[in-house]
Amino acid sequence: MSQTVVRIDARSQRTEPTDAAATVAAPRRRVDVSSLHLDEIRAYVDANLETDRVSLERRGARTYLVVEE
């Protein structure tokens, strides 16, 4: 009777997500701000968001406020 021994090196097993997997796992929140002026966008960020890490993104004719978490 023969036995098969499988040895796994725990150091080679990756438990933390890679950078690419982390960005896919955490979708960014987008708010359509196409009809707002810059001052209105600033007021919205100050009043409604707990972070100031935001950016603007253009998609075709629309503009989105992207909240970076």
N, CA and C of each residue as an Amber inpcrd file, in Angstrom:
protein
   207
   0.8470000  -1.1710000   0.0000000   0.0000000   0.0000000   0.0000000
   0.8940000   1.2360000   0.0000000   0.6340000   2.1270000  -0.9250000
   1.4520000   3.3290000  -1.0240000   0.6560000   4.5430000  -0.5740000
   1.3390000   5.5030000  -0.0560000   0.7230000   6.7550000   0.3700000
   1.2850000   7.8910000  -0.4710000   0.4200000   8.8170000  -0.7740000
   0.8490000  10.0110000  -1.4910000   0.8140000  11.1760000  -0.5230000
   1.9170000  11.8450000  -0.4010000   2.0190000  12.9890000   0.4930000
   2.1050000  14.2430000  -0.3680000   1.1970000  15.1610000  -0.1260000
   1.1990000  16.4380000  -0.8410000   1.6610000  17.4950000   0.1380000
   2.7050000  18.1900000  -0.2320000   3.2620000  19.2130000   0.6460000
   2.9750000  20.5840000   0.0360000   2.4080000  21.4720000   0.8410000
   2.0880000  22.8280000   0.3920000   2.9010000  23.8050000   1.2200000
   3.6040000  24.6580000   0.5360000   4.3870000  25.6910000   1.2070000
   3.4630000  26.8530000   1.5290000   3.2150000  27.1160000   2.7980000
   2.2770000  28.1660000   3.2150000   2.7520000  29.5440000   2.7860000
   4.0370000  29.7270000   2.6360000   4.5500000  31.0420000   2.2220000
   4.1780000  31.3790000   0.7860000   3.9080000  30.3610000  -0.0290000
   3.5650000  30.6300000  -1.4240000   2.0810000  30.9080000  -1.6080000
   1.2910000  30.6760000  -0.5850000  -0.1470000  30.9170000  -0.6740000
  -0.4130000  32.3830000  -0.3620000  -0.9960000  33.0800000  -1.2940000
  -1.2570000  34.5050000  -1.1270000  -2.6350000  34.6920000  -0.4990000
  -2.6890000  35.3430000   0.6540000  -3.9660000  35.5590000   1.3280000
  -4.4800000  36.9840000   1.1460000  -3.5890000  37.9400000   0.9590000
  -4.0320000  39.3140000   0.7770000  -4.3260000  39.5540000  -0.6930000
  -5.3050000  40.4020000  -0.9930000  -5.6380000  40.6420000  -2.4060000
  -4.5440000  41.4570000  -3.0840000  -4.3560000  41.2100000  -4.3590000
  -3.4270000  42.0210000  -5.1320000  -4.0680000  43.3710000  -5.3990000
  -3.2970000  44.2990000  -5.8900000  -3.8260000  45.6430000  -6.1710000
  -4.9810000  45.5880000  -7.1650000  -4.8460000  44.7760000  -8.2040000
  -5.9120000  44.6740000  -9.2060000  -7.1710000  44.0760000  -8.5920000
  -7.0270000  43.0670000  -7.7570000  -8.1910000  42.4530000  -7.1190000
  -8.8450000  43.4170000  -6.1280000  -8.0710000  44.2370000  -5.4740000
  -8.6230000  45.1830000  -4.5030000  -9.4810000  46.2380000  -5.1930000
  -9.0660000  46.6870000  -6.3680000  -9.8610000  47.7040000  -7.0560000
 -11.1390000  47.1130000  -7.6300000 -11.1020000  45.8590000  -8.0190000
 -12.3130000  45.2130000  -8.5340000 -13.2800000  44.9380000  -7.3950000
 -12.7690000  44.5560000  -6.2410000 -13.6190000  44.1940000  -5.1110000
 -14.2920000  45.4200000  -4.4840000 -13.7010000  46.5780000  -4.6290000
 -14.2560000  47.7780000  -4.0100000 -14.7080000  48.7600000  -5.0810000
 -15.9320000  48.6340000  -5.5370000 -16.4020000  49.5600000  -6.5770000
 -16.4970000  50.9830000  -6.0360000 -16.2000000  51.9240000  -6.8960000
 -16.2530000  53.3270000  -6.4880000 -17.6570000  53.8760000  -6.6910000
 -18.0600000  54.7440000  -5.8070000 -19.3770000  55.3670000  -5.8830000
 -19.3160000  56.5360000  -6.8540000 -20.2880000  56.6030000  -7.7570000
 -20.3630000  57.6830000  -8.7430000 -21.6780000  58.4440000  -8.5940000
 -21.5910000  59.7730000  -8.6620000 -22.7620000  60.6330000  -8.5800000
 -22.7870000  61.4830000  -9.8450000 -23.9110000  61.4870000 -10.5550000
 -24.0420000  62.2760000 -11.7730000 -24.1430000  63.7500000 -11.4060000
 -23.1490000  64.5270000 -11.8340000 -23.1240000  65.9570000 -11.5380000
 -23.0940000  66.7780000 -12.8190000 -23.6220000  66.2240000 -13.8940000
 -23.5650000  66.8830000 -15.2060000 -24.2220000  68.2520000 -15.2130000
 -25.2790000  68.4250000 -14.4510000 -26.0270000  69.6910000 -14.4870000
 -25.6210000  70.6520000 -13.3690000 -24.5710000  70.3500000 -12.6290000
 -24.1600000  71.2010000 -11.5090000 -22.9240000  72.0190000 -11.8530000
 -22.8180000  73.1980000 -11.2410000 -21.6220000  74.0250000 -11.3520000
 -20.6260000  73.5900000 -10.2830000 -19.3890000  74.0050000 -10.4310000
 -18.3330000  73.5880000  -9.5150000 -18.6370000  73.9570000  -8.0630000
 -19.1830000  75.1410000  -7.8220000 -19.5180000  75.5500000  -6.4510000
 -20.5780000  74.6380000  -5.8400000 -21.5360000  74.1990000  -6.6440000
 -22.5820000  73.2910000  -6.1530000 -21.9970000  71.9110000  -5.8460000
 -21.0360000  71.4770000  -6.6570000 -20.3800000  70.1890000  -6.3980000
 -19.5910000  70.2570000  -5.1010000 -18.8660000  71.3530000  -4.8890000
 -18.1070000  71.5240000  -3.6340000 -19.0310000  71.5200000  -2.4220000
 -20.1560000  72.2080000  -2.5250000 -21.1220000  72.2490000  -1.4230000
 -21.6880000  70.8570000  -1.1500000 -21.9600000  70.0840000  -2.2000000
 -22.4640000  68.7110000  -2.0340000 -21.4380000  67.8460000  -1.3110000
 -20.1790000  67.9360000  -1.7130000 -19.1170000  67.1400000  -1.0810000
 -18.9850000  67.5100000   0.3920000 -18.9730000  68.8090000   0.6930000
 -18.8310000  69.2590000   2.0850000 -20.0050000  68.8180000   2.9560000
 -21.2130000  68.8330000   2.4110000 -22.4100000  68.5550000   3.1990000
 -22.7430000  67.0660000   3.3030000 -22.4060000  66.2700000   2.2810000
 -22.9190000  64.9010000   2.2230000 -21.8840000  63.7870000   2.3060000
 -20.6250000  64.0940000   2.1520000 -19.6150000  63.0450000   2.1450000
 -18.6970000  63.1760000   3.3470000 -18.2190000  62.0500000   3.8180000
 -17.3110000  62.0500000   4.9620000 -15.8520000  62.0880000   4.5260000
 -15.6130000  62.2430000   3.2490000 -14.2570000  62.2820000   2.7210000
 -14.1370000  63.4140000   1.7130000 -12.9180000  63.8730000   1.5180000
 -12.6830000  64.8580000   0.4750000 -11.8910000  64.2350000  -0.6800000
 -11.7650000  62.9150000  -0.6590000 -11.0660000  62.1900000  -1.7290000
 -12.0600000  61.8900000  -2.8490000 -12.2330000  62.8500000  -3.7220000
 -13.1650000  62.7280000  -4.8380000 -12.4620000  63.1730000  -6.1170000
 -13.0310000  62.7640000  -7.2390000 -12.5260000  63.2080000  -8.5320000
 -13.7000000  63.3150000  -9.4930000 -13.4680000  63.9990000 -10.6040000
 -14.4850000  64.1140000 -11.6400000 -14.1020000  63.2060000 -12.8010000
 -15.1020000  62.5520000 -13.3610000 -14.8760000  61.6170000 -14.4690000
 -15.8610000  61.9210000 -15.5890000 -15.3560000  62.0360000 -16.8070000
 -16.2130000  62.2740000 -17.9760000 -16.4950000  60.9440000 -18.6580000
 -17.7620000  60.6870000 -18.9480000 -18.1840000  59.5160000 -19.7150000
 -19.1600000  60.0050000 -20.7690000 -18.6510000  60.1630000 -21.9690000
 -19.4890000  60.7130000 -23.0340000 -19.8570000  62.1470000 -22.7110000
 -21.1450000  62.4260000 -22.7000000 -21.6250000  63.7730000 -22.4100000
 -21.9100000  63.9800000 -20.9230000 -21.7140000  62.9750000 -20.0910000
 -22.0330000  63.0500000 -18.6650000 -20.7590000  63.2550000 -17.8450000
 -20.9020000  63.9150000 -16.6980000 -19.8100000  64.1070000 -15.7480000
 -20.2280000  63.4980000 -14.4250000 -19.3330000  62.7050000 -13.8380000
 -19.6210000  62.0160000 -12.5780000 -18.6120000  62.4230000 -11.5160000
 -19.1190000  62.5910000 -10.3000000 -18.2740000  62.7800000  -9.1370000
 -17.9630000  61.3850000  -8.6180000 -16.6850000  61.0340000  -8.5640000
 -16.2670000  59.7050000  -8.1330000 -15.7290000  59.8060000  -6.7190000
 -16.3100000  59.0160000  -5.8160000 -15.9000000  59.0260000  -4.4100000
 -14.8670000  57.9250000  -4.2270000 -13.6640000  58.3130000  -3.8290000
 -12.5740000  57.3590000  -3.5720000 -12.6640000  56.9190000  -2.1200000
 -12.8330000  55.6460000  -1.8960000 -12.9470000  55.1290000  -0.5140000
 -11.6160000  54.6670000   0.0070000
